[in-house]
Amino acid sequence: MKKDNNNKNAKNSWIQYAIFAAIAITLYATGLHTEVIGFAQRGLLATGLMNPDVKDITEVRHSENTSEAGDSTTATEADFSLKLMDRDGKVTSLADLKGKVIFMNFWATWCPPCIAEMPSIDKLHEEMGDEVAFVILSLDQNFELAKAFDKRKGYNLPIYAPASNLPPMYQSSAIPTTYVIDAAGNLALTHKGMADYSNSEFKDFLRSLK
């Protein structure tokens, strides 16, 4: 009797393993594993631990702006030479956005942390799209994947593909990476890794860069 129970338990275990394996294979085959992992990582975003410390950045910038004449400044001028291709195939330049606050996010459809933070970027774009220029730069080899993802999710974000080599300033070893450029043309923020960009503190930070 005990042997029969052991055989039954072993059989049930193998069935469970087979089901899990089938689900995993299906997710990988369809590419949905990225979204499943990304969804799981949103719990970490909710803690706020991954967010950039914009309070410290704001204090440093304020200190620089109020420093006495002749004092050195650590402001770094942004590189506007990057060429961009929009979803319709039109090529523009980052230089066309000079004078505006720019939120530039490097992402890819195969990157779970990118997928995890995308809803917060979409929410930020909905609320501040009239105040801030958004450049959501896909690093997918096939730009059609990024366009299909954006459409499927109903985001309607201003997504682009690089139409030139990335300037050294924007060559990051990790994605997602987000760059924020102030209205004066200086690089105000570089954040590697995912974050929740829809919080009020980050919105206030963007408004302070005008």
Backbone hydrogen bonds in HBPLUS format (Angstrom, degrees):
<---DONOR---> <-ACCEPTOR-->    atom                        ^
c    i                          cat <-CA-CA->   ^        H-A-AA   ^      H-
h    n   atom  resd res      DA  || num        DHA   H-A  angle D-A-AA Bond
n    s   type  num  typ     dist DA aas  dist angle  dist       angle   num
A0005-ASN N   A0001-MET O   3.02 MM   4  6.37 154.2  2.09 148.7 155.3     1
A0006-ASN N   A0002-LYS O   2.97 MM   4  6.25 156.3  2.03 146.8 153.2     2
A0007-ASN N   A0003-LYS O   2.97 MM   4  6.21 156.7  2.02 147.1 153.2     3
A0008-LYS N   A0004-ASP O   2.90 MM   4  6.14 151.6  1.98 144.0 152.4     4
A0009-ASN N   A0005-ASN O   2.83 MM   4  6.09 159.2  1.87 151.7 157.0     5
A0010-ALA N   A0006-ASN O   2.90 MM   4  6.07 158.6  1.95 147.6 153.8     6
A0011-LYS N   A0007-ASN O   2.89 MM   4  6.09 152.7  1.97 142.0 149.8     7
A0012-ASN N   A0008-LYS O   2.93 MM   4  6.22 156.9  1.98 147.8 153.9     8
A0013-SER N   A0009-ASN O   2.92 MM   4  6.16 153.0  1.99 146.5 154.0     9
A0014-TRP N   A0010-ALA O   3.01 MM   4  6.28 159.1  2.05 148.4 153.4    10
A0015-ILE N   A0011-LYS O   2.98 MM   4  6.26 150.4  2.07 145.3 153.8    11
A0016-GLN N   A0012-ASN O   2.95 MM   4  6.22 156.2  2.00 147.2 153.2    12
A0017-TYR N   A0013-SER O   2.88 MM   4  6.16 163.0  1.91 154.0 158.5    13
A0018-ALA N   A0014-TRP O   2.89 MM   4  6.03 152.8  1.97 141.9 149.7    14
A0019-ILE N   A0015-ILE O   2.93 MM   4  6.21 151.1  2.01 145.9 153.5    15
A0020-PHE N   A0016-GLN O   2.91 MM   4  6.20 167.4  1.93 156.5 159.3    16
A0021-ALA N   A0017-TYR O   2.83 MM   4  5.98 157.0  1.88 146.8 153.9    17
A0022-ALA N   A0018-ALA O   2.90 MM   4  6.06 154.2  1.97 142.2 149.3    18
A0023-ILE N   A0019-ILE O   2.93 MM   4  6.21 157.0  1.98 151.0 157.1    19
A0024-ALA N   A0020-PHE O   2.89 MM   4  6.11 162.5  1.92 149.8 154.8    20
A0025-ILE N   A0021-ALA O   2.86 MM   4  6.05 162.6  1.89 151.3 156.1    21
A0026-THR N   A0022-ALA O   2.95 MM   4  6.08 157.0  2.01 143.3 149.9    22
A0027-LEU N   A0023-ILE O   2.90 MM   4  6.14 160.5  1.94 152.4 157.4    23
A0028-TYR N   A0024-ALA O   2.99 MM   4  6.20 165.1  2.02 152.0 155.7    24
A0029-ALA N   A0025-ILE O   2.84 MM   4  5.92 154.9  1.90 146.1 154.0    25
A0030-THR N   A0026-THR O   2.96 MM   4  6.09 149.0  2.06 146.3 153.5    26
A0031-GLY N   A0027-LEU O   2.90 MM   4  5.82 118.2  2.29 135.5 151.1    27
A0032-LEU N   A0027-LEU O   2.92 MM   5  4.89 114.3  2.36 145.3 150.0    28
A0033-HIS N   A0027-LEU O   3.27 MM   6  4.80 143.4  2.41 114.1 108.4    29
A0036-VAL N   A0032-LEU O   3.02 MM   4  6.33 154.4  2.09 152.4 160.1    30
A0037-ILE N   A0033-HIS O   2.97 MM   4  6.14 165.6  1.99 151.0 154.1    31
A0038-GLY N   A0034-THR O   2.87 MM   4  5.98 157.5  1.92 142.9 150.4    32
A0039-PHE N   A0035-GLU O   2.82 MM   4  5.92 154.0  1.89 142.7 149.2    33
A0040-ALA N   A0036-VAL O   3.12 MM   4  6.38 154.8  2.18 142.6 148.9    34
A0041-GLN N   A0037-ILE O   3.00 MM   4  6.30 144.1  2.13 146.4 156.6    35
A0042-ARG N   A0039-PHE O   3.22 MM   3  5.42 151.9  2.30 102.8 111.0    36
A0043-GLY N   A0040-ALA O   3.41 MM   3  6.12 159.3  2.46 112.8 117.1    37
A0044-LEU N   A0041-GLN O   3.01 MM   3  5.37 131.3  2.26 104.7 116.4    38
A0045-LEU N   A0041-GLN O   3.28 MM   4  6.74 149.3  2.38 142.2 150.8    39
A0046-ALA N   A0042-ARG O   3.05 MM   4  6.30 145.3  2.18 143.3 151.5    40
A0047-THR N   A0044-LEU O   3.18 MM   3  5.58 151.0  2.27 107.1 115.0    41
A0048-GLY N   A0045-LEU O   2.97 MM   3  5.55 151.1  2.06 115.9 124.0    42
A0051-ASN N   A0048-GLY O   3.29 MM   3  5.45 160.5  2.33 106.1 111.9    43
A0054-VAL N   A0052-PRO O   2.99 MM   2  5.65 126.0  2.29 108.2  92.5    44
A0057-ILE N   A0053-ASP O   3.43 MM   4  6.76 161.3  2.47 144.3 149.5    45
A0058-THR N   A0054-VAL O   2.88 MM   4  5.97 157.9  1.93 144.6 150.2    46
A0059-GLU N   A0055-LYS O   3.04 MM   4  6.31 155.4  2.11 146.8 153.2    47
A0060-VAL N   A0056-ASP O   2.99 MM   4  6.25 157.9  2.04 150.3 155.8    48
A0061-ARG N   A0057-ILE O   2.95 MM   4  6.18 163.3  1.98 152.0 156.5    49
A0062-HIS N   A0058-THR O   2.92 MM   4  6.09 154.6  1.98 145.8 153.0    50
A0063-SER N   A0059-GLU O   2.98 MM   4  6.16 152.6  2.06 143.1 150.5    51
A0064-GLU N   A0060-VAL O   2.95 MM   4  6.26 150.6  2.04 147.4 155.4    52
A0065-ASN N   A0061-ARG O   2.93 MM   4  6.14 157.9  1.98 148.8 154.7    53
A0066-THR N   A0062-HIS O   3.07 MM   4  6.21 138.7  2.25 142.6 152.4    54
A0067-SER N   A0064-GLU O   3.31 MM   3  5.21 163.6  2.34 100.5 105.1    55
A0071-ASP N   A0068-GLU O   3.10 MM   3  5.82 160.1  2.14 139.4 142.1    56
A0187-LEU N   A0076-THR O   2.69 MM 111  5.56 163.1  1.72 172.5 177.9    57
A0078-ALA N   A0185-GLY O   2.87 MM 107  5.79 169.6  1.88 148.4 151.9    58
A0094-LEU N   A0082-LEU O   2.91 MM  12  5.59 161.8  1.95 168.8 173.7    59
A0163-ALA N   A0083-LYS O   2.96 MM  80  4.91 174.6  1.96 122.7 121.1    60
A0084-LEU N   A0092-THR O   2.81 MM   8  5.18 169.5  1.82 136.0 139.1    61
A0092-THR N   A0084-LEU O   2.71 MM   8  5.18 157.6  1.76 153.8 161.2    62
A0085-MET N   A0161-ALA O   2.87 MM  76  5.20 158.4  1.92 159.3 164.4    63
A0161-ALA N   A0085-MET O   2.89 MM  76  5.20 147.8  2.00 141.1 151.6    64
A0086-ASP N   A0090-LYS O   2.89 MM   4  5.46 160.8  1.93 152.5 153.6    65
A0089-GLY N   A0086-ASP O   2.95 MM   3  5.35 165.9  1.97 118.5 122.0    66
A0096-ASP N   A0093-SER O   2.95 MM   3  5.49 153.9  2.02 112.3 119.5    67
A0097-LEU N   A0094-LEU O   2.99 MM   3  5.59 161.2  2.03 116.0 122.1    68
A0098-LYS N   A0095-ALA O   3.15 MM   3  5.26 167.4  2.16 109.8 112.1    69
A0100-LYS N   A0097-LEU O   3.12 MM   3  5.88 149.0  2.22 145.1 147.9    70
A0133-ALA N   A0101-VAL O   2.83 MM  32  6.11 164.2  1.85 171.9 169.6    71
A0102-ILE N   A0181-ILE O   2.88 MM  79  5.00 162.2  1.91 145.2 151.3    72
A0181-ILE N   A0102-ILE O   2.94 MM  79  5.00 157.0  1.99 140.4 147.9    73
A0103-PHE N   A0133-ALA O   2.80 MM  30  6.14 165.0  1.82 166.5 171.5    74
A0135-VAL N   A0103-PHE O   2.85 MM  32  6.15 161.2  1.88 158.3 158.0    75
A0104-MET N   A0179-TYR O   2.82 MM  75  5.10 172.3  1.82 170.3 168.5    76
A0179-TYR N   A0104-MET O   2.73 MM  75  5.10 166.7  1.75 156.6 160.6    77
A0105-ASN N   A0135-VAL O   2.89 MM  30  6.35 149.8  1.98 152.7 162.4    78
A0137-LEU N   A0105-ASN O   2.75 MM  32  5.89 139.0  1.92 152.8 166.2    79
A0106-PHE N   A0177-THR O   2.83 MM  71  5.29 172.5  1.84 160.7 163.3    80
A0177-THR N   A0106-PHE O   3.34 MM  71  5.29 147.9  2.46 130.4 139.4    81
A0107-TRP N   A0137-LEU O   3.07 MM  30  6.28 161.6  2.10 154.9 156.4    82
A0139-LEU N   A0107-TRP O   2.78 MM  32  5.97 150.7  1.87 161.2 171.3    83
A0111-CYS N   A0108-ALA O   3.24 MM   3  5.46 164.0  2.27 113.6 115.4    84
A0114-CYS N   A0111-CYS O   3.04 MM   3  5.30 123.9  2.37 106.3 120.9    85
A0115-ILE N   A0111-CYS O   3.12 MM   4  6.49 153.9  2.19 153.0 160.8    86
A0116-ALA N   A0112-PRO O   2.86 MM   4  6.12 150.4  1.95 151.3 160.7    87
A0117-GLU N   A0113-PRO O   3.17 MM   4  6.37 152.3  2.25 145.1 149.3    88
A0118-MET N   A0114-CYS O   3.18 MM   4  6.18 126.8  2.48 139.4 152.5    89
A0120-SER N   A0117-GLU O   3.08 MM   3  5.55 125.2  2.39 110.7 123.8    90
A0121-ILE N   A0117-GLU O   3.19 MM   4  6.54 149.9  2.29 149.1 158.1    91
A0122-ASP N   A0118-MET O   2.85 MM   4  6.10 158.9  1.90 157.0 162.9    92
A0123-LYS N   A0119-PRO O   2.96 MM   4  6.16 154.7  2.03 142.4 149.0    93
A0124-LEU N   A0120-SER O   2.92 MM   4  6.11 154.2  1.99 140.7 148.0    94
A0125-HIS N   A0121-ILE O   2.84 MM   4  6.06 157.6  1.89 149.2 155.4    95
A0126-GLU N   A0122-ASP O   2.96 MM   4  6.20 153.9  2.03 145.6 152.5    96
A0127-GLU N   A0123-LYS O   3.12 MM   4  6.33 150.0  2.21 144.4 151.7    97
A0128-MET N   A0124-LEU O   2.78 MM   4  5.83 148.2  1.88 152.3 161.5    98
A0129-GLY N   A0125-HIS O   2.79 MM   4  4.67 121.7  2.13 139.2 137.9    99
A0131-GLU N   A0128-MET O   2.95 MM   3  5.19 145.9  2.07 107.0 117.6   100
A0132-VAL N   A0128-MET O   2.88 MM   4  5.90 153.8  1.95 167.0 173.6   101
A0136-ILE N   A0158-PRO O   3.18 MM  22  6.02 169.7  2.19 155.9 152.7   102
A0160-TYR N   A0136-ILE O   2.89 MM  24  6.00 152.8  1.97 142.2 143.6   103
A0138-SER N   A0160-TYR O   2.75 MM  22  6.00 163.7  1.78 167.5 163.4   104
A0145-LEU N   A0142-ASN O   3.08 MM   3  5.80 148.6  2.18 118.1 124.8   105
A0146-ALA N   A0143-PHE O   3.07 MM   3  5.32 120.6  2.44 102.1 115.8   106
A0147-LYS N   A0143-PHE O   3.11 MM   4  6.49 158.8  2.16 152.9 158.9   107
A0148-ALA N   A0144-GLU O   2.88 MM   4  6.02 156.9  1.94 146.6 153.0   108
A0149-PHE N   A0145-LEU O   2.94 MM   4  6.10 154.9  2.01 144.0 151.0   109
A0150-ASP N   A0146-ALA O   3.00 MM   4  6.18 165.2  2.02 149.2 152.8   110
A0151-LYS N   A0147-LYS O   3.05 MM   4  6.22 157.8  2.11 144.9 150.8   111
A0152-ARG N   A0148-ALA O   2.88 MM   4  6.01 162.6  1.91 149.4 154.5   112
A0153-LYS N   A0149-PHE O   3.00 MM   4  6.16 153.6  2.07 151.6 157.7   113
A0155-TYR N   A0150-ASP O   3.13 MM   5  5.48 151.2  2.22 157.9 160.3   114
A0154-GLY N   A0151-LYS O   3.10 MM   3  5.04 142.9  2.24  96.5 107.7   115
A0159-ILE N   A0157-LEU O   2.88 MM   2  5.61 121.5  2.23 113.5  96.5   116
A0170-TYR N   A0167-PRO O   2.82 MM   3  5.58 150.1  1.91 126.9 134.5   117
A0171-GLN N   A0168-PRO O   3.22 MM   3  5.15 170.8  2.23 109.3 109.9   118
A0193-GLY N   A0176-PRO O   2.71 MM  17  5.16 165.5  1.73 169.4 167.3   119
A0178-THR N   A0191-HIS O   2.82 MM  13  5.13 163.7  1.84 147.1 151.9   120
A0191-HIS N   A0178-THR O   2.81 MM  13  5.13 163.7  1.84 153.1 158.4   121
A0180-VAL N   A0189-LEU O   2.91 MM   9  4.92 154.7  1.97 138.3 141.3   122
A0188-ALA N   A0180-VAL O   2.75 MM   8  5.51 144.4  1.87 149.4 161.0   123
A0189-LEU N   A0180-VAL O   3.20 MM   9  4.92 144.3  2.34 139.9 138.2   124
A0182-ASP N   A0186-ASN O   2.87 MM   4  5.47 158.6  1.91 160.3 161.1   125
A0185-GLY N   A0182-ASP O   2.95 MM   3  5.46 162.9  1.98 116.2 121.3   126
A0183-ALA N   A0209-LEU O   3.09 MM  26  6.15 171.9  2.09 150.3 153.0   127
A0203-LYS N   A0199-ASN O   3.27 MM   4  6.60 156.9  2.33 148.6 155.4   128
A0204-ASP N   A0200-SER O   2.96 MM   4  6.16 158.7  2.00 150.9 155.9   129
A0205-PHE N   A0201-GLU O   3.07 MM   4  6.27 146.9  2.18 138.4 147.6   130
A0206-LEU N   A0202-PHE O   3.01 MM   4  6.34 156.7  2.06 150.2 154.9   131
A0207-ARG N   A0203-LYS O   3.04 MM   4  6.33 159.0  2.09 148.8 154.5   132
A0208-SER N   A0204-ASP O   3.03 MM   4  6.23 136.3  2.23 139.8 151.3   133
A0208-SER N   A0205-PHE O   3.13 MM   3  5.14 128.4  2.41  94.5 108.2   134
A0209-LEU N   A0206-LEU O   3.08 MM   3  5.40 159.0  2.12 108.9 115.6   135
